[in-house]
Each structure stands twice: as C-alpha cells, then as structure tokens.
C-alpha cells in the first residue's frame, strides 16, 4: 500500500530511491485506470440509440438533446433531425415554419390509411374487385397521390403543405423520395399522419388508440424529412366529459410530438352528422378546452389546429391570435366541395385542409387534360375560400 507522502514525493520527482519501484507501480496503475475511463467514454459517445421503453425499469431516465442536422444537398430534407425547440437552428425547418405561417395556399390531405384507401380508389373509378392484394391496392393509391403531386396545378402559392400516410413517405414520386420531391420540387411542407386509428366509441367521442410506438414513428418520419404530424380523434355527441378527455389526449400526443422537434396538427373533429343545434353546442364547449390546452404548452411550443367548419362563423378566430398557434385549418368532414367552400369563406383567417373534397370529380378515365382542369378548378376554388378576409 502506498502512503500519500510517498506518492506526492514521486510526482514531484523527489522520491527516495527505495520508493521508486513502488512509485512506478502507482504510475502504471494510474495510467491503466485512465485508459479504461477513456475507452468507456469513447464507447458511450458512439453507442447506438436504444429504446428506453424496451429496457423497462432498468433504463436510466435520461433525455439527450437532439441536434439539428441538414443534408449537404442544398435544401434537402433527407435525414434531417429537428431540434428540441422544434425548428430553431435548422434553416430549412425555419423556412418551412415561415411558409406555414405566412404563405397563401392550403394544406392538402393525402393521408388515407389502408382502411380507407379502397373507398378512395373506388371513388376514383377503380372497383374494389379490381384493386388486387393489399400491396397492389396501396401501390394504386400512391400512384393517384403521385399524379396529384406531379400535376402542374399542385404548386407553390396554391399548396403549402401535404399530410401523408406513412406508406407514402416510404415511396418515391417521379424517382425521388416523396418528402424530398414535395419540398425540393414543389416547396410543399410534408406532414405525417401519426395516429393509428380510433378507439371504440365511449362518452360520446372516439379517442385515438393508444400509441406506445409514436416516438419510433416520429423518428422514422424525421429520417424521411417530415416537418410536422397530424392526429385525429372525433366528437360524436354533446358530452362535456368526453370532449374534455379527448382534448386532453390531443395535447398529450401533441406534446410528445413537440418533444421530438416537430409541429403537430391537433384534429379534434366534430362529426357533421350531429344535429346542427347540438353541433353548435359541442363546438362552443370545444373552444374553451382548446384554449385551456394551449396554456399548458411551453412558451415556444407551436401547434396547428385542424377543425370541423363550425356552425357559428369565426368561432375559432380567437385561437389564431395565440402565439402557440401557427395556423387554424379546416377539414371538410364529409361536406361536398361547394358546401365546404361556402362555410370556409365565412371563417376569416381559416384555410383548408381537405381530403375527399380535394379529389372530388377526379376519375381514372379522364385524360391528362381533363384531370388537370378538374384538379386545378378545385384548387383555385379552395384557395379563393381560404384567403384571409
């Protein structure tokens, strides 16, 4: 055992001769410990990402900051990582936030899931019996989405964002990954449908299904260049407790999305089949719950609301002045194009985020010219209704 005075003497170069052998052991042991510490630090610095949920109670509850990274290709979104403050420090994402906040146009909803895609194709003129296997059906739906995206009327100044199903972000458009095509070719901001469907009805609402894999899905979206997300649940009856629970879940999922550095679209849809008098009451219960939810956000957190066109015009206008709110957008919810645009035009500052309505009138049998004329007419009409008044 080495005493402190001998060790100090050795370091100072004044150790007596009979202690030098012992001092060499001290130096050797110190160097060995140092090498081991460096090796452990090096290994920890480059260890792969680990799912903390998968490790259970053994996992340390440590959150590491996510630093922005932009592909060397100018403007490219592939492999982009968002910062913990959603967009700060990432030039591309900051430009996308500016576009979503200020630019004219609307958000196209192209996010039909595997469950709703057969109806989408049937409306387009592909009978269900001709849709083949699930893989063939999803390929057909993607071809329709790609045809819409590649159309010359689908462009900057008319379309500012696109909500996509996860299958879509894993495919290409015109030989380019979908999200990269949208931003680099069209300057359209990509969003990912991040919910996994609706839970069974209860308390007059359908909540979102539990989603323990949300963070993994968001990581996949970030790796593909996705900027934001969309999550839908539905209010089906005048039930204050159900509405309160549904909004709380929307904000819970939204905060998990914000923590990944993404902008969530919160979509607490109100079923248009509710009698108009009750629908108006539901919407007037929904508004203060949304306002209360905004107060639970961090000072720099950002969200978008996607809401059913209300019975009372401009009901949701107070949300637009909240600093957390990037935009308030409207879903068509089953209204046809004419009714959707009529209601939208009555709501100042609200812009569209239409799905079925956007595809209204499109047919597989149309020539390219007819397809372009129909799609262009719809986009022009929706934009006219979306313009701030």
ZIKAJO-V409407 format. One record per backbone hydrogen bond with DSSP energy under -1.0 kcal/mol. NH is the residue of the N-H (numbers start at 1). CO is the residue of the C=O. E is the energy in kcal/mol with one decimal. If there is no record, write none. Layout:
BEGIN
nh=[NH,NH]
co=[CO,CO]
e=[E,E]
END
This chain:
BEGIN
nh=[7,8,9,10,11,12,13,14,19,20,23,24,25,26,27,28,29,30,31,32,33,34,35,36,37,38,39,40,41,42,43,44,45,46,58,59,62,76,79,80,81,86,87,90,94,95,96,97,98,99,100,101,102,103,106,107,108,109,110,117,120,121,122,123,124,126,130,131,137,138,139,140,141,142,143,144,145,146,147,148,149,150,154,155,158,159,160,161,162,163,164,168,169,171,173,176,178,181,182,183,184,185,188,189,191,192,193,194,199,202,205,206,209,214,217,218,219,220,221,222,223,225,226,227,228,229,230,231,233,234,235,236,237,239,243,244,245,246,247,248,249,250,251,252,253,254,255,256,257,258,259,260,261,262,263,265,266,267,269,269,271,274,279,280,281,282,283,284,285,286,287,290,291,292,293,294,295,296,297,301,303,304,305,306,307,315,317,319,320,322,325,326,329,330,331,335,340,341,342,343,344,345,347,350,351,353,359,362,364,366,371,372,373,374,375,376,377,378,379,380,381,382,383,384,385,386,387]
co=[3,4,5,6,7,8,10,9,16,17,19,20,21,22,23,24,25,26,27,28,29,30,31,32,33,34,35,36,37,38,39,40,41,42,55,56,60,73,223,77,69,83,85,87,90,91,92,93,94,95,96,97,98,99,158,352,161,354,163,113,116,117,118,119,120,121,127,128,133,134,135,136,137,138,139,140,141,142,143,144,145,146,151,153,155,155,106,106,189,108,191,165,165,168,176,173,171,177,178,179,180,181,182,160,162,228,164,230,207,205,202,234,197,211,213,214,215,216,217,218,219,222,221,190,190,263,192,265,267,206,269,204,204,237,239,240,241,242,243,244,245,246,247,248,249,250,251,252,253,254,255,257,258,257,227,229,304,231,233,267,235,271,275,276,277,278,279,280,281,282,283,286,287,288,289,290,291,293,294,298,324,264,327,266,329,312,314,316,317,319,322,303,305,351,307,332,336,337,338,339,340,341,344,347,328,330,355,359,124,363,367,368,369,370,371,372,373,374,375,376,377,378,379,380,381,382,383]
e=[-1.9,-2.6,-2.2,-2.0,-2.1,-2.0,-1.4,-2.5,-1.7,-1.1,-2.5,-2.2,-1.3,-1.5,-2.2,-2.6,-2.7,-2.4,-2.7,-2.4,-2.4,-2.3,-2.6,-2.2,-2.2,-2.4,-2.4,-2.4,-2.6,-2.6,-2.3,-2.3,-2.0,-1.2,-1.2,-1.7,-1.8,-2.1,-2.4,-2.0,-1.2,-1.6,-2.1,-2.0,-2.6,-2.1,-2.2,-2.1,-2.3,-2.4,-2.6,-1.9,-2.7,-1.7,-1.5,-2.3,-2.9,-2.5,-2.2,-2.0,-1.7,-2.7,-2.3,-2.5,-1.2,-2.7,-1.9,-1.7,-2.8,-2.6,-1.9,-2.0,-2.2,-2.2,-2.1,-1.8,-2.5,-3.2,-2.1,-2.0,-2.7,-2.6,-1.6,-1.1,-1.9,-2.6,-2.4,-1.1,-2.4,-2.6,-2.2,-1.1,-1.2,-1.6,-3.5,-1.4,-2.3,-2.8,-2.6,-2.0,-2.8,-2.1,-2.4,-2.5,-2.9,-2.1,-3.1,-2.6,-3.0,-2.5,-1.6,-3.1,-2.5,-1.8,-2.2,-2.8,-2.2,-2.0,-2.3,-2.9,-2.2,-1.3,-2.6,-2.5,-1.4,-2.0,-2.0,-2.1,-2.3,-2.2,-3.5,-2.8,-1.2,-1.5,-2.5,-2.4,-2.4,-2.4,-2.5,-2.1,-2.1,-2.1,-2.3,-2.1,-2.7,-2.3,-2.6,-1.6,-1.7,-2.7,-2.1,-1.2,-2.2,-1.4,-1.4,-2.2,-3.1,-2.1,-2.1,-1.4,-2.8,-1.5,-3.0,-2.2,-1.4,-2.8,-2.5,-1.7,-1.2,-2.3,-2.0,-2.2,-2.3,-2.2,-2.1,-1.9,-1.0,-1.4,-1.4,-1.3,-2.6,-2.3,-2.0,-2.8,-2.8,-1.6,-1.3,-1.3,-1.4,-1.4,-1.8,-2.9,-3.4,-2.8,-1.8,-2.1,-2.9,-2.6,-2.1,-2.5,-2.6,-2.5,-1.9,-1.6,-1.5,-2.4,-1.3,-2.3,-3.0,-1.4,-2.8,-2.4,-2.3,-2.4,-2.8,-2.8,-2.1,-2.0,-2.7,-2.5,-2.2,-2.7,-2.4,-2.2,-1.7,-1.5,-1.2]
END
